[in-house]
Amino acid sequence: MRRFILRRSHDVSGISGTGDVAEGVQFSDGTVTIRWTTHPRSHVVWDSIADAEHVHGHGGATRVHWLDGPSLNAA
């Protein structure tokens, strides 16, 4: 398991703000869960970090910042 935050430098949508906007976990099989810290709070599950970045990365405006080193069991 590996923890991360999503850090947004520019709010493309004008809704979610900037800074640390979500917390996440990547499980050993590569599945990712993201919990939004902005209002309204919500969570989502993705098959991979690449899928999550594709939807929420906004062309580099939101980046993944890993809090833990690489997991030994990561897919």
ABEGO torsion letter per residue (X at the ends): XBBBBBBBABBAAGAAEBEBABBBBBBAAGBBBBBBABOBBBBBBBABAAAAAAAAAGGGABBBBBABBBBAABX
